Amino acid sequence: MRGAVGRSTRSLVVAAAVLGASTVGLLVPGPASASTRSATVVAAPAADKAPPVTVVIDALRPLIPKAGDDLRISGRVVSTASVPVSDVSVQLRRSSAPVGSRKQVLQVAGAPLDPAGGDPDDVPLPSTRTVVASRLDPGSSQPFSLQVGVDQLGLPGPGTYVIAVEAIGREQGVDEFDTRQGVLRTFLPWYRGGSEDITPVDLTWLWPLADWPARAPDGVLIGDRTPQELSAGGRLDTLLQVGRRNEDTVSWLADPSLLQTADAMTDGYQVQSGGAVVLGDHEGAAREWLDGIRDVAADSAVGVLPYADVDASALTRADLSNDVVRAVTQAAPIARAALGHAVADGLYWAPFGRVDRATLDVLGSAGVDTVVLSADAVPPADGQAAAEGDPVASLPTSVGTIRGVLRDPGLSAIVSTPTRTASDVVVARQLFLAQTAVLAQTLPSDAMRSVVVGPDDVRWTITASLLNPLLRATRTAPWLSAQSLSNVTEQPAGGTARKRGGYGQKARDAELDAAYLDRVARISRELDVFTSVVDDPTGIGEPFSQALLRAESSGWRTEPATADRLLTTISRQLDALTGQVRVLSEGTVTLSGDAGRVPVTIVNDLDRSVTVGVTLIGRPSLRLDAAPLEGIEIDAGKMASVDIDASVVGSDPLAVDVQLLAADGQPFGEPAKIVVSSTAYARAAAWVVAASFVAIAVFVVVGIVRRIRGTRKPRPTGSMPS
């Protein structure tokens, strides 16, 4: 299909154009006249027609051109036409004037082949025209290479210019004359006199290190994603290596749970995979990675995020705000233990740049003083001009004001978008350089001139071939100056009046869902009950509480299946631990009357003592009366036997739960099942039978006596014996 080849090359540019452009059409530095077009280009395809040829730029050098340098551009022309294109050549074009705004940059990046209103690349450079192929068949490609002295471009002055590679030729059966068949536009910032031509803008690079914290309480990893990412060439390894090559340019931010996991892996680790637990084999990679970030921490300030990058907004909404507080307050101690160096805490990175007011209140109460947001989340107040160079905002909360550090959304989108090909990298790189150069050119000299760049998600994947030159340009480009995050946070909020942007239903829908957090809350309550039973819970409850924080990570927003596996594993391991304190009693207990004592044996297989209570619960409960026993102390590895006074109503056997209790009366663990019966009603029945026999016997005897008496003849009244 025409236009299919090369779409990936242009996708980033088009996305950026859609992101930043508010109008349709093209704003160009100046209108193009008929005389400025190449004489050989006398016609063009319709603007809505896919270009017959896709131009791909694979390399553009130098990164920051200086006077006397040669501009070298290489790439390919790819036929997307359905018929051959003949006499294919390429040539360079440029704009007649610098681009005047970031909006124009984005509009140029997304412009069609021949936009209405004139070309942004309105000055052809015929001396650069180079023949590529006499015939370009459908689907085929041919390389090209162009070279021209920067001084020969004829740039009229400092600024950011549009540079284009134009493909010229004739579509068989369509064009009679040479026609523009394709074009790729990019940008060339040009400052002959270096910093003398422009005042630099301060650029802060936020460099977060975080992963999906899939580690169970016993240290077993749920899958091998983290080990793979820590290994050579993995995502986390690439972040570390690129960051270390540009250590003076980036501001490091790390998730303490990642540092903790890497530290634990250095002594060997296990992985849960396919229902089995196997030994991991990347402990060496974890050690090298951790040593690398330790070296960074020895020389640079490393900031830490809340533990596991918990989803603070979701937790606040689910009445789990105490977990947010724990994640914030535990962050620094855990990170220091893993790194062996001091760290900076009190910072929260809002997922995808937005946070609601209730969450800000919780964060403020936890000690957070800085929140990283997208500038879109706190736009200028109505009637206020955009303040692109003002990255600090005051965020009111119920406990005071929190500092908002505002990421530039356009620049952050460029570094957050995955790039695949060399052409994607070149296009993205030049777009970034152009936007920053135009920003430096247009910001008032007496205003704040500071920009913050960072990814939308702290678990970002970078393209080293893109980030390395951009970081290098931050140090070498005359319009940029590297600035640390600490310098930004020390600045007072600028003079820009801002309003709170709505959190939005989309942001709310992205949070960890309520059903999942209900499961987390239930397991958390079970953990609280367990730790209240153990006399010294040190070291036994903490692995579970930290694992639950890891289960609350914002990373699980996009990985619900792994989150479910992690939470299920936590629950099973807690059940297994709780089951080490249990009732051994079973079978049937027969009371010698309607009341008696029920013997209960409790075993403690833990390595520390516990204090429990125990009660009997009849099924139904109305048939059983039993007072619970409290304060039963059982040493580590021991058992205890107790008797519970109970009475039973009714003659039928009664099902009874023997339930352990915590100090506050909460049920603890699974109950044992026994049956309680009573002999009292059997005795009563025997007495009834015996009494019945006695009554019958008396009745029979009385009857006999009466019968005997009835057989005797009575003497006549008044008669005398003869």
KEKOL-662873 format. One record per residue (C-alpha): x, y, z; residue in three letters. Coordinates in steps of 0.05 Angstrom, whole numbers, plus 5000, padded with zeros to 4 digits. Layout:
N
XYZALA
...
// end
This chain:
722
500050005000MET
502750694981ARG
505851055039GLY
506550445083ALA
514150445080VAL
517250985122GLY
511151125166ARG
514950915227SER
520151435209THR
515051985210ARG
510751735266SER
514452095322LEU
514352755285VAL
506952695269VAL
505452515341ALA
509253115365ALA
505653565316ALA
498953315339VAL
501053415412LEU
503254135404GLY
499454435346ALA
492954765362SER
490954955291THR
490954615225VAL
495354895171GLY
502455145168LEU
505755765195LEU
512055895155VAL
517456415164PRO
515556755100GLY
511356615038PRO
514656244981ALA
514656564913SER
514456204847ALA
521656384833SER
524256054896THR
522155364874ARG
527054954834SER
526055054760ALA
525454314749THR
519854234798VAL
513854484759VAL
508354074790ALA
506753684853ALA
502053144877PRO
495853364912ALA
496753524986ALA
492252955008ASP
495752434964LYS
500851974996ALA
507752154968PRO
510351654917PRO
517251664949VAL
518951645023THR
525352005042VAL
529051705100VAL
534852065135ILE
539251565172ASP
544752055193ALA
545652805199LEU
552353085223ARG
555153465258PRO
550753495320LEU
552154235333ILE
555054535268PRO
560155095271LYS
562955565220ALA
567255175170GLY
563854505183ASP
560954075128ASP
553653865135LEU
553253125118ARG
546552785108ILE
545552055087SER
539551625079GLY
535051275030ARG
529351394981VAL
523950854984VAL
518750774930SER
511650724957THR
508550824888ALA
504850294849SER
508850454786VAL
516250584774PRO
519151274787VAL
524551474737SER
530451954740ASP
530352004816VAL
534852534847SER
535252884914VAL
537053584935GLN
537254004998LEU
532554575013ARG
532155065071ARG
527555595099SER
528956305081SER
528256535153ALA
528756215222PRO
522755875252VAL
519556365300GLY
516055935352SER
515355225380ARG
508455185348LYS
511555305280GLN
516654765294VAL
511154265307LEU
507054485247GLN
513054425201VAL
514453725229ALA
507453505210GLY
506853875144ALA
504553485082PRO
508553405018LEU
506454074989ASP
502554475040PRO
497955035022ALA
500655715036GLY
507855575015GLY
513455115032ASP
517055185098PRO
523254975059ASP
522555525007ASP
529755594985VAL
532555044940PRO
539954894938LEU
540954654866PRO
548454554877SER
546853964923THR
542453594873ARG
544852884866THR
542352324820VAL
540051714859VAL
537151234808ALA
534951234736SER
529050784756ARG
526050644824LEU
521350054822ASP
515449974871PRO
517949754939GLY
525249864922SER
530050354954SER
536550704939GLN
541551034985PRO
543851754979PHE
549152195010SER
549352955011LEU
554853415035GLN
555254165035VAL
559254675074GLY
554955015128VAL
557655685103ASP
555055515034GLN
547855435059LEU
547256185057GLY
543756235124LEU
542056965135PRO
543256975211GLY
542856585275PRO
536656175289GLY
533255505276THR
532255345202TYR
528154825166VAL
532554345127ILE
529353875078ALA
531553315032VAL
527153324970GLU
526352724923ALA
525152924850ILE
523052474792GLY
517352244747ARG
512051734763GLU
511051284703GLN
504551454667GLY
503152024716VAL
508352574709ASP
510852874645GLU
516153304679PHE
520453244740ASP
516153304802THR
517153304876ARG
515852584895GLN
517552614968GLY
520653045022VAL
523152975093LEU
523653615134ARG
527953695195THR
531454265231PHE
538354585236LEU
539755055294PRO
545255535272TRP
549256005316TYR
555656205282ARG
558256605341GLY
556256075392GLY
553556345458SER
554857055434GLU
548756985389ASP
543956735442ILE
542756695517THR
542555965539PRO
536455655572VAL
537655205633ASP
535754485620LEU
534553975676THR
534553235658TRP
530752795707LEU
533652095706TRP
529051605743PRO
531050875756LEU
525150435773ALA
522249755754ASP
516149325766TRP
517549085838PRO
515448365832ALA
518848085894ARG
515247645945ALA
516347696021PRO
521347116019ASP
525447465966GLY
523147035908VAL
522247435843LEU
515747355805ILE
518847255736GLY
525747455712ASP
524148145684ARG
528348525735THR
534548065727PRO
534148145652GLN
533548895656GLU
539548945703LEU
543848525656SER
548348815601ALA
544049135547GLY
537849115590GLY
533349715603ARG
536149885672LEU
543249745651ASP
542450215591THR
539650755635LEU
545550695683LEU
550850695628GLN
547951285590VAL
546951665655GLY
554151535678ARG
556951775612ARG
553152425624ASN
553552425700GLU
554353175706ASP
548253295662THR
542852845693VAL
539252875760SER
538652165788TRP
532251915821LEU
531551195844ALA
526150745871ASP
528850455938PRO
525449785925SER
529649705862LEU
536049855900LEU
533849365954GLN
532348825904THR
538948905868ALA
542548875935ASP
538848235955ALA
540347915887MET
547947975897THR
547847405947ASP
543846955901GLY
536446945887TYR
530646515864GLN
525446625809VAL
518346375807GLN
517346145736SER
511945695707GLY
509545465775GLY
516545265797ALA
521845635837VAL
528745605805VAL
535545915820LEU
537146565784GLY
543646665748ASP
544347415742HIS
547147585810GLU
553647825778GLY
549748315734ALA
545948565795ALA
552548665832ARG
555649055774GLU
549449485767TRP
549049635841LEU
556449805843ASP
555250285786GLY
549750665821ILE
553850655886ARG
559451015848ASP
554351525824VAL
551851635896ALA
558951735919ALA
559852325872ASP
552852585859SER
546552695898ALA
541652135885VAL
534352285901GLY
529551745920VAL
522251635904LEU
517251355954PRO
518550605964TYR
516150195904ALA
513350825871ASP
506650685905VAL
500250915870ASP
498951475920ALA
492451715887SER
489451015885ALA
491550865957LEU
488651525982THR
482051365948ARG
481950665979ALA
483150926050ASP
490150646049LEU
493651316059SER
497751036116ASN
501350606064ASP
503151246026VAL
506151526090VAL
510150886102ARG
512750886030ALA
515151596038VAL
518351536106THR
521750866092GLN
524751086026ALA
531151426050ALA
533250896103PRO
532350326053ILE
536150695998ALA
541850876045ARG
542450156068ALA
543049915996ALA
547750465970LEU
551950616031GLY
551251356018HIS
546551926037ALA
540652055992VAL
535652615982ALA
528352455996ASP
521652826000GLY
520052765926LEU
514052445892TYR
513452315817TRP
506152355797ALA
504351795748PRO
503652105679PHE
504252795709GLY
497752875748ARG
495552845821VAL
489153035857ASP
488353495917ARG
486852945968ALA
493252585949THR
497253225955LEU
494653296026ASP
496952586043VAL
503752696011LEU
504753346048GLY
503053016115SER
508152466098ALA
513752966089GLY
513853046013VAL
516053745994ASP
516853665918THR
512153355867VAL
514153245795VAL
508253405749LEU
506953545676SER
506254285663ALA
499454105632ASP
496953935701ALA
497754655726VAL
496655095666PRO
497155855669PRO
491156195698ALA
486056485652ASP
488857085616GLY
496056895633GLN
501056765578ALA
504456095575ALA
510556075619ALA
514955545586GLU
521155775622GLY
517955745691ASP
518155025716PRO
516455155790VAL
509455215818ALA
506555285888SER
501554735905LEU
497154885966PRO
495454306013THR
492054236080SER
498954216115VAL
502354766076GLY
505254886007THR
508654355965ILE
513454545908ARG
511354305839GLY
516854155789VAL
513754195720LEU
516153755664ARG
515754065594ASP
510453615561PRO
512953695489GLY
520253555503LEU
518553005552SER
514152665500ALA
520052625452ILE
524452255502VAL
518651825526SER
516751575457THR
520350925437PRO
524651005375THR
526550425331ARG
530450615269THR
536351075256ALA
531651535219SER
526951575279ASP
532851775322VAL
535152325274VAL
528152615267VAL
526952605343ALA
533752895358ARG
533153485311GLN
526053615334LEU
528453655406PHE
534354105388LEU
529854555347ALA
524754645403GLN
529954805455THR
533555285409ALA
527155655391VAL
525355675465LEU
532055985482ALA
531056495426GLN
523956695445THR
524056705521LEU
524757405550PRO
531757525575SER
529257795642ASP
524457215654ALA
525856525683MET
529356115630ARG
529055405657SER
526254765628VAL
525354075660VAL
525253435618VAL
523452745642GLY
519352155619PRO
511852065630ASP
513151415667ASP
518951285714VAL
519550585684ARG
521850865617TRP
525650545561THR
530850985529ILE
534250955461THR
541651075475ALA
542951325405SER
537851875418LEU
539352055491LEU
546952065485ASN
547152615433PRO
541653015468LEU
545352995534LEU
551853185499ARG
548253755465ALA
545954005533THR
553254125550ARG
555654375482THR
549954735447ALA
550555495455PRO
543155545471TRP
543155035528LEU
546154985597SER
545654375643ALA
542154495709GLN
541154015767SER
534453865800LEU
537054155866SER
538054825831ASN
530854805807VAL
527954625874THR
531755195907GLU
528355695861GLN
522156045887PRO
515755945849ALA
515756395789GLY
510956965777GLY
506256545734THR
499256505762ALA
496955795753ARG
490555405762LYS
489654685782ARG
488054275721GLY
482753755732GLY
485253075753TYR
480452775703GLY
476652125696GLN
482051855650LYS
487251915704ALA
482551615755ARG
481051025710ASP
488450885702ALA
489450785777GLU
489950105810LEU
482749865814ASP
478549835877ALA
477549075877ALA
485048955875TYR
486349445932LEU
480849105972ASP
484948475969ARG
491148865990VAL
487349156050ALA
484848466072ARG
491848176070ILE
494448786107SER
489348676163ARG
491347946168GLU
498648166174LEU
496948666229ASP
493448106269VAL
499447646260PHE
504548156282THR
500348316344SER
500747576365VAL
508347526359VAL
511847796420ASP
517648066379ASP
515548166306PRO
522248476286THR
524548196220GLY
518447756211ILE
512948246194GLY
517248756155GLU
518348306093PRO
510848246086PHE
509348986097SER
514549176045GLN
511948655997ALA
504948956004LEU
507849645987LEU
510949325925ARG
504149045908ALA
501449765911GLU
506450035859SER
503650475803SER
507550025756GLY
501949505763TRP
497149975727ARG
499549665662THR
501448975689GLU
495348715725PRO
496847975713ALA
503748015747THR
500748425803ALA
495547875815ASP
501047345818ARG
505047765867LEU
499047885912LEU
496947155910THR
504046955930THR
504147455988ILE
497547176013SER
499846456009ARG
506346596045GLN
502746976100LEU
497846396108ASP
503645916114ALA
507046346167LEU
500546436206THR
499345686203GLY
505645566245GLN
501545786305VAL
495545316306ARG
490844876346VAL
492344126344LEU
485843906375SER
481143486333GLU
475942946338GLY
470242896389THR
470143146461VAL
464742856506THR
462643226568LEU
460742806628SER
454843246640GLY
451743856609ASP
458144236627ALA
465444066630GLY
472344236604ARG
474644216532VAL
482144076525PRO
485744486473VAL
493044416450THR
496444996415ILE
503144926379VAL
508045486362ASN
512945296307ASP
515645996300LEU
522646186322ASP
519846676373ARG
514646666428SER
507346856418VAL
501547066461THR
494646846439VAL
487646746464GLY
482946176446VAL
475446106443THR
470145596424LEU
464845766373ILE
458945296367GLY
455345176301ARG
450045416320PRO
453045856373SER
446645846417LEU
447945136437ARG
454845276467LEU
456845716525ASP
464445796533ALA
468646376560ALA
474946516519PRO
481846446549LEU
486747026541GLU
494147136549GLY
496646446533ILE
504146506525GLU
507745976483ILE
515245976474ASP
518645876407ALA
518045166382GLY
513644956440LYS
506344766452MET
501344916507ALA
495244536531SER
489344896563VAL
482344716585ASP
476345136567ILE
470145106610ASP
464044986567ALA
456744776572SER
452444476517VAL
444944526506VAL
441743936471GLY
443243206462SER
445843206391ASP
453443256377PRO
455443986365LEU
460444226312ALA
465344706345VAL
470845166318ASP
476945246362VAL
479145946343GLN
485646286363LEU
485147026381LEU
489747626380ALA
490148096439ALA
484548536413ASP
479947936403GLY
480947896328GLN
480847186300PRO
487746926283PHE
489146366233GLY
484445816211GLU
480245486266PRO
480844756285ALA
474544336278LYS
472043896335ILE
465443586358VAL
462843666429VAL
457543206458SER
454543126528SER
452542516571THR
447642936613ALA
441642766571TYR
443242036567ALA
443141986644ARG
436642366648ALA
433641876598ALA
435941296641ALA
432641586702TRP
426241686664VAL
426340956642VAL
427840716712ALA
422241136741ALA
417540866689SER
419340156708PHE
418240316782VAL
411540636767ALA
409440036727ILE
411639566782ALA
407739956834VAL
401739956790PHE
402139206780VAL
403039066854VAL
397239506873VAL
392939146821GLY
394738476849ILE
393238676919VAL
386538936899ARG
384938306862ARG
386737876923ILE
382438296967ARG
376738246918GLY
376437476921THR
374937446996ARG
367337357017LYS
364937877066PRO
361437677132ARG
353937817138PRO
352238397182THR
349538207253GLY
350137447246SER
352737027302MET
356936417296PRO
353335747309SER
// end
